[in-house]
Amino acid sequence: MARTSYIEIPEAMIDNFNKVLKSGDRFQFAKIVRNDTLLSRKRKSGLTQRSLLPQVAELWSDLSDVQVANWGLAAAEMGLNGWQLFVQDQCIRIINDIPGSATPSLFHQSWVGALAVASPADEITIAQFHPLSYWIKKKVRGIAGLYQPVLVTEPFALPLELSINYKVERSDSLTPEIMFYAVVRSSYQGVEEEHVCAVTLNYVDEVWQNDTAIISDVRGTLLGYALYISATNFHGTIYIDNIKATHSGQNWARDPYCKNIDETFTRNYYQVPKHWVAVELPNGAEFDSIYLP
């Protein structure tokens, strides 16, 4: 097998190169491998038999116009179309032997974050840090299964608007304090200051809802901010989805759709911080992403 240390592909040949070859895992064992885009009839047949798309397509065709429209509205919350969200959601149900199809919701789609607290714990706090620059794991477009670490420079500027969809289910009659909040750091005359922008979550109604908060001005030079979700004097489960920390014209919250809020990155992405880290996680408290049937 030919070994190469570096190749430079002429721009005119890039499309043809990508049709027949692809990069392997460049972090563990860098290599160029065959891109199986040309499949035999036998392999095509096998792929079709294993694919869930024919089954999902049949279920999609049975939906009424109103149901299709509702899937489209729910999908728009994630930047998808209705068919894409239906495929994502229905495949989860089929793989996990969950009968039927979901009812689309504007508040949550497929995976949601779940913060559960049970005795002996009575609190939980998780955080997502936003310094001025940090690494993320980003999908390489057009190459299946390939990701790369990307350094992000976040041009932090106020106002900062917080938004969260949530549902709180209590398991007893305690009177908790549950918050989603940002701590904004600034430097004023050589002294570092902290400013809190908080959403207090409603734990009484126990239905899906949305709340927002905004911080428009602080004194001094902005240094960065961190997001927190916390609950004290609480037993039960907090469900979250569609998290937003919007400034400078876009949402900077990582994993906003809570697909894997407790994701652990491998050594290949050692510089990538977790989406959410535990600040207070006593025995009996846990957080993860789950699917709500």
N, C-alpha and C positions, 0 to 999 in steps of 0.2 A: 504494500500500500504506500502511495506517495505521501511524504510528510512535507508540510509547508509551515513556515513560521509566520508568514504574512502574505496576503494577496490583495491586490488592488484591482477591482473589477471595473472595466470601462463602463461609463454610464449607459452606453448604447446596448450593453449586454446584461444589465442588471435584471431585467424582466426574464430573460431566458435562463439566467443563472438560478433565479428563485423558483423557476418551474421544475428544475431537475435536482437541485441541491439545497440543503439547509444547514444551518449551524446546529451543532449539538450543545450540550451544557458547557459554556465557556468558563465556568468557575471550577468545575471538578475535573473534566477531561476534555479540553478543547478539541473539536474535530468537525469535519464536514461530512455529512451523511446524505444518503439519497432521500429525495422528497417524493414520496409515493403518491403523485398526483394522477398517474396513469394506472388504473386498476383493471384487472381482468374481470370478465363477466362473473367468474366464480366468487372473486373477492367482493365485487359489487353486490352480488346476491347475499353474501354473508353479512355485509354491513347493513343492508336493508332489513334483513331479518332481525338484527340486533337493535336497530334504531327504534326509538320510541316515537319518532315523528309521525309515521303513518297512523298510529293509534291516537296521538294527540290531535292530528289534523281531522280525524273523523269526529272527535268530540267537539272541536272548534266549529265544524260545519253544522253541528246540531244546535248551536247557540242562536238565540233570537237576535234581531237587530238591536234591541235594547241592551241585551247582555254584552254584545260585541262593543257597543258604545261605552258601556260601563268599564269594560276592560281597557279601552282606550284612554278613558279619563284617569283610571288608576295608574296605568303605565306611564302617563305623561309626568307623574310625580317623580319618576326615575329616569326620565329622558328616553323612554322606550316607546314602542307602539304596542297596541293591544295584543297582537299575535305573539310578539317576543315575550311579554310578561306571562301570557297564558302558557306558552311552551315551558318557560322556566318553572312556573308554579306547578303545572300538571306533571312534569317529569319528577319533581320532588314527591308528589303524591303517589305516582305509580311505583317508583323505586322503593318507597316506604310502605307500600300496601295500604294506602289511605284511600278509601272509596270516594267516588264522586268528584266533583270539581269545586273549587273555592268560590266564594262570593267576593268579587273585587272590592277593595276599599281604598278610599283616598288617604287613609291614615297609616296603613301598613301594607306592605307587599312582600309576599314570600317570607324571607328570613327577617326576624326582628331580634333586637337585643333583649336579654332577660337578666335582671339583677334580682337574685333570690336571697332572702335573709330568713333564717330559722334559728331557734334557740340552740345553743347558748348565745349566739350573736344577736345583736339588736341594731347593727349599723353596717353601712358599706359606703365606700367612696372610691370612685375610679377617676382617672385623669387622662387628658390628652394634651400634650405640650406642643406649643407652637412658638419656637424660637424664630429668629429672622431667617434661618436656613436649616434644612434638615433633609434626610434622604427618604425616598419612598420606593416601593416596589411597583414597577409599571409594566404592563403587558406590552410586548413587542408586536405591533400590528402586523398581521399577515403571516405570522409564524406561530403555529399551534404550540401551546405549552411553554413558550419562551418568555421570560421576564427579565428585566434588568433594573438595577438600582439607579435612580435618577436623583440628583441633587436639586432640591426645590428652594428657591429664594422667595419668601413670602413678603410682599411689599405691604406690611401692616400699616393701615391708616384707619382712623375713625371717620364715620361711625361704624361700630360693630353691632350687628343685629343677630340675636340668638333666636332659634326656633326649634321646637321639638314636638313630635307626635308621641303620645304616651298613653298608657293605661296602668292604673295602680290597683292591685288586688291585695287587700289586707287579710290576714288570717286571724286577727284578733282585734280588740277594741282599743289598742294603744293609739295615742295621739302623736303621730310622727311629724318630722319636718323633712320634706323631700324637695330637693332643689337641683336644677340644672343651671350652672352659672359659669361665668368667665372671670378670671382674675387678670386684669390688665396691669402690666408693669410699666412704669415710666421713671425717668430720672429728672429730678427738679433741684437745681442748685446743688448738685453733687450728692443728693440723697435719693435713694430708690424708694418709690412709693407704689402701693398696690391699690387698685380700684376694682370694685366688684359690680358686675352686671348679672342679675339673678332672675331666673324664672322659678317661681314656687309652684310645684306640681300639686294639682288638686287630687286628694286621696279619698274624697267622699263619694263621688259619683260612680267610680269604678267603670267608666266607659272610655273608649278612645277619644282623645281630644287633642287640640293643639294650643300651645301658648308661646308667646314671644316676649323678648325684652331687648332694649337697645341702650347702648352707651355712646354718647356723641362727642364728649370732650373730656380730656384730662389735662392737667398742667404738666409741663415738662416734655421731654423727648421720649417717644414710645420705644420700649425695649422688647416687647413681645407679650404674649398672653398664654393662658392655659385654660382648658375647658374641664369642668368637673361635673359629675353626677353623684349626689350623695343622699343618703337617707339615715336618719338617726331615730331611735326609739320606734323601730319599725320591724314588723314581722310580716312577710308576704312576698309578692313578686311585682317588680316594676318592668313593664314592657315598653320598649322605646323603638322608634324608627324615624326615618327622614330627618336626621339631625342637620341643622344648618348653623354655621358661624360665618356670616356673610360680611365681607368688607372688600373694598377696592373692586367692586363689581362682580364678585363671584363667591361661591361657597367653598371655604377652605377646610371644613370638617373632613377628617379622614374616615373612610368607611361610612359615609353618611347613611347608607341603606342597611347598615348593620348585618352585612353578610357574614362577618367573622370578627366580632369585636374583641375576641380573646386570641387572635391569630398570633402564633409563635413563628417567627422567621428563622429559617435555617442559617447555618454559618455562612452560606453564600451571600446572605443579605444581613450580615452582622451589624452593618451600620444603620439599618432601617429600624426606627423605633416602633414598638407595638402601637396598634391603633389606640388602645386604652390600657393603662397600667393600674394595678391595684395600689391605692394609698392606704385605705383601711379595709382589710379583708380578714376579719377574725374567723375562727372556726365556726362553721354554720352559714357563712356567707359565700356566694359564688356569682360569677357572671359569665355569660356565653351567648352565642346566637342560636336561636331555635326556630322551628317552623310551627306556626299556629294553624292547626287543621281547620 
